[in-house]
Amino acid sequence: MQNLARAITRFNRFIGRWVCLAVLIIFVLLLADVVMRYLVGSPAIWTAELATLIFGVYAIIGGGFLLAERGHVNVDIIYGSFSQKRKALIDIVTWPLFALFVCVLLWQGFDIAKEAIEDMERSNSVWKAPLWPTKSFIPVAATLLLLQGLIRLWADVRILMGLPVDEETFGVQIPDESEAGGVQL
């Protein structure tokens, strides 16, 4: 089971490292749009829309990576001063909210992707960009996020039980602030 968790975490990290290159592609597309506008007097009809579609994939597919790296926004006013076990307990108690969100994203994303693929959906712009490739990433991303969330839940349970939690298998762990001189509640 730990090998599967390690493989999922590695895969999410692999995707996160590669998808970050999408920002460079978006930059080049938007730069080309600006250059065309000022040099030729008219922007290309496809660059801004393609940049938006790439950004859509970039934004959603990185969720599993962010969870593995603990990169999501966290309100640390109170939570940050808790011991590692108390943080794990709070994460376990609030995990059903995460699961509800991701399950709805998966369910609705699957329906959206299915319809888009069946209809070979295109945008209403002059370029008529294909939308189905971008929309097909929604259920894939939701699945990766849910799998990483299950691994995070498992890690939190292990922390409560006093078992070791290695970063390669379970992702980045929040350090115990009480050990670093922080206030323990």
C-alpha positions as CSV (number, residue, x, y, z in Angstrom):
1,M,0.0,0.0,0.0
2,Q,2.9,2.4,0.8
3,N,4.3,1.7,-2.7
4,L,1.0,2.8,-4.3
5,A,1.0,5.9,-2.1
6,R,4.6,6.6,-3.0
7,A,3.8,6.2,-6.7
8,I,0.8,8.6,-6.5
9,T,2.8,11.2,-4.7
10,R,5.7,10.9,-7.2
11,F,3.3,11.1,-10.1
12,N,1.6,14.3,-8.7
13,R,5.1,15.8,-8.1
14,F,6.1,14.8,-11.7
15,I,3.0,16.5,-13.1
16,G,3.6,19.6,-11.0
17,R,7.1,20.0,-12.1
18,W,6.2,19.6,-15.8
19,V,3.0,21.6,-15.8
20,C,4.9,24.6,-14.4
21,L,6.4,24.9,-17.9
22,A,2.9,25.9,-19.1
23,V,3.6,29.4,-17.5
24,L,6.4,29.9,-20.0
25,I,4.1,28.9,-22.9
26,I,1.5,31.3,-21.7
27,F,4.1,34.0,-21.4
28,V,5.3,33.4,-24.9
29,L,1.7,33.4,-26.3
30,L,0.8,36.7,-24.5
31,L,4.1,38.3,-25.5
32,A,3.4,37.3,-29.1
33,D,-0.1,38.8,-28.8
34,V,1.4,42.1,-27.6
35,V,4.1,42.2,-30.3
36,M,1.6,41.5,-33.0
37,R,-0.7,44.2,-31.7
38,Y,2.1,46.9,-31.7
39,L,4.1,45.8,-34.8
40,V,1.3,44.6,-37.1
41,G,-1.5,46.6,-35.6
42,S,-3.7,43.6,-34.9
43,P,-3.3,40.8,-32.4
44,A,-3.4,37.2,-33.5
45,I,-6.9,35.9,-33.0
46,W,-5.8,32.7,-31.3
47,T,-3.0,33.6,-28.9
48,A,-5.0,35.0,-25.9
49,E,-7.6,32.3,-26.1
50,L,-5.0,29.5,-26.3
51,A,-3.2,31.1,-23.3
52,T,-6.5,31.0,-21.4
53,L,-7.1,27.3,-22.2
54,I,-3.5,26.4,-21.2
55,F,-4.0,28.3,-18.0
56,G,-7.2,26.4,-17.3
57,V,-5.3,23.1,-17.5
58,Y,-2.4,24.5,-15.5
59,A,-4.7,25.7,-12.7
60,I,-6.6,22.5,-12.2
61,I,-4.0,19.8,-12.8
62,G,-1.6,21.2,-10.2
63,G,-4.0,20.4,-7.3
64,G,-2.5,17.1,-6.4
65,F,1.0,18.5,-6.6
66,L,0.1,21.4,-4.3
67,L,-1.4,19.0,-1.8
68,A,1.7,16.8,-1.8
69,E,3.8,19.9,-1.3
70,R,1.4,21.5,1.2
71,G,1.2,24.5,-1.1
72,H,-2.4,25.3,-0.6
73,V,-3.3,28.4,1.3
74,N,-3.7,27.7,5.0
75,V,-4.9,30.1,7.8
76,D,-2.1,29.7,10.3
77,I,-3.3,32.2,13.0
78,I,-4.3,29.4,15.3
79,Y,-3.5,26.3,13.4
80,G,0.1,27.2,13.0
81,S,0.8,27.1,16.7
82,F,-0.7,23.6,17.2
83,S,1.3,20.5,17.8
84,Q,1.8,18.1,14.9
85,K,-0.8,15.7,16.4
86,R,-3.4,18.4,16.9
87,K,-2.9,19.6,13.3
88,A,-3.4,16.0,12.1
89,L,-6.5,15.7,14.2
90,I,-8.0,18.9,12.8
91,D,-7.0,17.8,9.2
92,I,-8.8,14.5,9.8
93,V,-11.9,16.2,11.2
94,T,-12.1,18.6,8.3
95,W,-11.2,16.0,5.6
96,P,-14.9,15.2,4.8
97,L,-15.3,18.8,3.6
98,F,-12.3,18.3,1.3
99,A,-13.7,14.9,0.1
100,L,-17.1,16.5,-0.5
101,F,-15.6,19.3,-2.6
102,V,-13.4,16.9,-4.7
103,C,-16.2,14.3,-5.2
104,V,-18.5,17.1,-6.5
105,L,-15.7,18.3,-8.7
106,L,-15.1,14.8,-10.0
107,W,-18.8,14.1,-10.6
108,Q,-19.5,17.4,-12.3
109,G,-16.2,17.4,-14.1
110,F,-16.8,14.0,-15.5
111,D,-20.2,15.2,-16.9
112,I,-18.7,18.4,-18.3
113,A,-15.8,16.4,-19.9
114,K,-18.1,13.7,-21.3
115,E,-20.4,16.3,-22.9
116,A,-17.5,18.3,-24.3
117,I,-15.9,15.2,-25.8
118,E,-19.2,13.8,-27.2
119,D,-19.9,17.2,-28.9
120,M,-16.3,17.9,-29.8
121,E,-17.1,21.3,-28.1
122,R,-15.5,24.4,-29.5
123,S,-15.5,28.0,-28.4
124,N,-17.7,30.7,-29.9
125,S,-14.7,32.8,-31.0
126,V,-13.6,33.4,-34.5
127,W,-10.9,30.9,-34.0
128,K,-13.3,28.2,-32.8
129,A,-10.8,26.7,-30.4
130,P,-11.5,23.1,-29.3
131,L,-12.6,23.2,-25.6
132,W,-12.9,19.4,-25.1
133,P,-9.2,18.8,-24.5
134,T,-9.1,21.3,-21.7
135,K,-12.4,20.1,-20.1
136,S,-11.2,16.5,-20.3
137,F,-8.5,17.4,-17.7
138,I,-11.1,18.2,-15.0
139,P,-11.9,14.7,-13.9
140,V,-8.3,13.6,-14.3
141,A,-7.2,16.4,-12.0
142,A,-10.0,15.7,-9.5
143,T,-9.0,12.1,-9.4
144,L,-5.3,12.9,-8.7
145,L,-6.4,15.4,-6.0
146,L,-8.6,12.9,-4.4
147,L,-5.9,10.2,-4.4
148,Q,-3.4,12.6,-2.9
149,G,-6.0,13.7,-0.3
150,L,-6.5,10.0,0.7
151,I,-2.7,9.8,1.1
152,R,-2.7,12.9,3.2
153,L,-5.5,11.5,5.4
154,W,-3.5,8.3,5.9
155,A,-0.5,10.4,6.8
156,D,-2.5,12.3,9.4
157,V,-3.8,9.0,10.9
158,R,-0.2,7.7,11.1
159,I,0.8,10.9,12.9
160,L,-1.9,10.4,15.5
161,M,-0.8,6.9,16.0
162,G,2.8,8.0,16.4
163,L,4.0,6.1,13.3
164,P,6.7,7.5,10.9
165,V,5.5,9.5,7.9
166,D,8.1,9.8,5.2
167,E,8.0,12.7,2.8
168,E,8.6,10.6,-0.3
169,T,5.4,8.5,0.3
170,F,3.1,11.0,2.0
171,G,4.3,14.3,0.8
172,V,5.6,17.3,2.8
173,Q,4.6,17.3,6.4
174,I,3.9,20.3,8.5
175,P,6.7,20.7,11.1
176,D,5.7,20.6,14.7
177,E,6.0,24.3,15.8
178,S,6.1,23.3,19.4
179,E,9.4,21.5,18.8
180,A,10.8,24.7,17.1
181,G,10.1,26.9,20.0
182,G,6.5,27.8,19.1
183,V,3.5,27.9,21.4
184,Q,1.8,24.5,21.9
185,L,-2.0,24.5,22.5
